[in-house]
Amino acid sequence: MRKLVCIAGLMAMLFLALPGGWARTRSAARTRPASIDSPATTLVIVFKDGHRQSFNLSDIARVEFPADAVSPAASGPAVAPSRGRFFGRWKVGDGAGRRFFITLEESGDAWRSLHHVHGRWTYVDGEARITWDDSAQDAIRKTASGYQKFAYGAGKSFTDKPDNVTAAQNTTPHPI
């Protein structure tokens, strides 16, 4: 059902992006070409890893989706949050009842208020994986109950059993 809603939303955006909508006749469209700089003549696709690609609508003949993508009965894994959903300042726990903040920047830099540690983060399989300069690692993942922070000590991998799991809340009101 979620895929169907996403597809319907994309189709609505495509319809609204066309200059003058469907009511304009083809001859009228030929007499007044749209400016290439106009945002209404460009389709922008944002990929899961956060990069964008723009297409001029005059270059697009049609948009096709696989048959199973528009089927309401299509089942599949839940849609993972986008990379941009992880940007911002996250309030998390340390596993001992105390709270601290993790800030994830679009550039891939990460900052931990606990001991003021810098790190780097990447978007992998729908989650934010952070490797800190002190060799510890954290992952912020979407779970059924919301977002959680999984902590891994030095020498562990993201597939090992975590040292602790705590709630994670993005305190940035408008993640990208």
C-alpha positions as CSV (number, residue, x, y, z in Angstrom):
1,M,0.0,0.0,0.0
2,R,2.9,2.3,0.8
3,K,4.4,1.8,-2.6
4,L,1.1,2.7,-4.2
5,V,0.8,5.9,-2.3
6,C,4.4,6.8,-3.3
7,I,3.7,6.1,-6.9
8,A,0.5,8.1,-6.8
9,G,2.4,11.0,-5.3
10,L,5.1,10.8,-7.9
11,M,2.5,10.8,-10.7
12,A,0.8,13.8,-9.1
13,M,4.1,15.7,-9.0
14,L,4.8,14.8,-12.7
15,F,1.3,16.1,-13.6
16,L,1.8,19.3,-11.7
17,A,5.3,19.8,-13.1
18,L,4.0,19.9,-16.7
19,P,3.6,23.5,-17.8
20,G,-0.2,24.3,-17.9
21,G,-1.2,20.7,-16.9
22,W,-3.0,18.3,-19.2
23,A,-5.5,21.0,-20.4
24,R,-3.0,22.7,-22.7
25,T,-3.2,21.5,-26.2
26,R,-0.1,20.3,-28.1
27,S,-0.2,23.1,-30.5
28,A,-0.3,25.7,-27.7
29,A,2.6,24.0,-26.1
30,R,4.6,24.3,-29.3
31,T,3.9,28.1,-29.6
32,R,5.2,28.9,-26.2
33,P,8.3,27.0,-25.2
34,A,9.1,27.0,-21.5
35,S,12.3,28.4,-20.3
36,I,15.0,25.8,-19.5
37,D,15.7,27.7,-16.2
38,S,12.1,27.3,-15.0
39,P,11.8,24.8,-12.2
40,A,8.5,23.6,-13.7
41,T,10.4,22.1,-16.6
42,T,12.7,20.0,-14.6
43,L,12.2,16.7,-12.9
44,V,14.6,16.0,-9.9
45,I,15.1,12.5,-8.6
46,V,16.6,12.1,-5.2
47,F,18.3,8.7,-4.7
48,K,18.5,6.8,-1.4
49,D,22.1,7.8,-0.9
50,G,21.1,11.4,-1.1
51,H,22.5,12.5,-4.5
52,R,20.2,14.2,-7.0
53,Q,19.8,14.0,-10.7
54,S,17.8,16.5,-12.8
55,F,16.0,15.8,-16.1
56,N,14.6,18.3,-18.5
57,L,10.9,17.4,-19.0
58,S,11.2,18.1,-22.7
59,D,13.7,15.2,-22.9
60,I,11.4,12.7,-21.2
61,A,9.0,10.7,-23.4
62,R,7.4,8.7,-20.5
63,V,8.0,7.4,-17.1
64,E,7.6,3.6,-16.6
65,F,7.4,1.6,-13.4
66,P,7.6,-2.2,-13.1
67,A,4.1,-3.8,-12.9
68,D,4.7,-5.1,-9.4
69,A,5.6,-1.6,-8.2
70,V,2.1,-0.2,-8.8
71,S,0.2,-3.3,-7.7
72,P,-1.6,-2.8,-4.3
73,A,-0.9,-6.5,-3.5
74,A,2.8,-6.1,-4.0
75,S,4.6,-7.0,-0.8
76,G,8.2,-6.3,0.0
77,P,10.4,-4.9,2.7
78,A,9.5,-1.7,4.5
79,V,10.8,1.4,3.0
80,A,14.0,2.4,4.6
81,P,14.5,6.1,5.7
82,S,16.5,8.2,3.3
83,R,20.0,9.3,4.0
84,G,18.8,12.8,4.6
85,R,16.5,11.6,7.4
86,F,19.6,11.1,9.5
87,F,21.1,14.6,9.2
88,G,20.9,16.6,12.4
89,R,21.3,16.3,16.2
90,W,20.2,13.1,17.8
91,K,19.5,12.7,21.5
92,V,20.6,9.2,22.5
93,G,21.4,7.2,25.7
94,D,24.8,5.8,26.8
95,G,23.4,2.5,28.2
96,A,23.8,3.6,31.8
97,G,20.8,6.0,32.0
98,R,22.5,9.1,30.9
99,R,21.9,11.1,27.7
100,F,24.2,12.7,25.1
101,F,24.0,14.0,21.6
102,I,25.3,12.7,18.2
103,T,25.4,15.2,15.4
104,L,25.4,13.9,11.8
105,E,26.4,16.3,9.1
106,E,25.6,16.0,5.4
107,S,29.4,16.0,4.7
108,G,29.8,12.7,6.6
109,D,31.3,14.2,9.7
110,A,29.9,13.1,13.0
111,W,30.3,14.6,16.5
112,R,29.6,13.0,19.9
113,S,29.0,15.2,22.9
114,L,30.1,12.4,25.2
115,H,33.9,13.0,25.6
116,H,33.7,15.4,22.6
117,V,34.7,12.8,19.9
118,H,34.8,13.3,16.2
119,G,33.9,10.5,13.7
120,R,32.7,9.7,10.2
121,W,29.3,8.3,9.3
122,T,27.9,6.5,6.2
123,Y,24.5,5.5,5.1
124,V,24.4,1.7,4.7
125,D,21.2,-0.4,4.2
126,G,18.9,2.3,5.5
127,E,20.8,3.1,8.7
128,A,23.5,5.6,9.8
129,R,26.8,3.8,10.7
130,I,29.2,5.9,12.7
131,T,32.9,5.1,13.3
132,W,34.4,7.3,16.0
133,D,38.0,8.4,16.2
134,D,38.3,6.5,19.5
135,S,37.4,3.3,17.5
136,A,33.9,2.9,19.0
137,Q,31.0,2.5,16.6
138,D,27.3,3.4,16.8
139,A,24.5,2.8,14.4
140,I,21.2,4.6,14.3
141,R,18.4,2.4,13.0
142,K,14.7,2.6,12.4
143,T,12.9,-0.1,14.3
144,A,9.3,-0.9,14.8
145,S,9.3,1.3,18.0
146,G,11.0,4.3,16.3
147,Y,14.7,5.0,16.0
148,Q,17.3,3.4,18.2
149,K,21.1,3.8,18.8
150,F,23.1,0.6,18.8
151,A,26.6,0.9,20.5
152,Y,29.5,-1.3,19.6
153,G,32.9,-1.2,21.4
154,A,36.3,-1.0,19.7
155,G,37.0,-4.1,17.6
156,K,33.3,-5.1,17.0
157,S,31.5,-4.9,13.7
158,F,28.0,-3.6,13.0
159,T,26.7,-7.2,12.7
160,D,28.0,-8.2,16.2
161,K,25.8,-8.1,19.3
162,P,25.7,-4.5,20.5
163,D,27.0,-3.4,23.8
164,N,23.8,-1.5,24.5
165,V,20.7,-0.3,22.6
166,T,18.9,3.0,23.5
167,A,16.3,5.2,22.1
168,A,17.4,7.8,19.5
169,Q,15.5,11.0,18.8
170,N,16.4,13.5,16.0
171,T,16.0,16.9,17.7
172,T,16.3,18.7,14.4
173,P,12.8,19.8,13.5
174,H,13.2,19.4,9.8
175,P,15.6,16.8,8.7
176,I,16.4,17.0,5.0
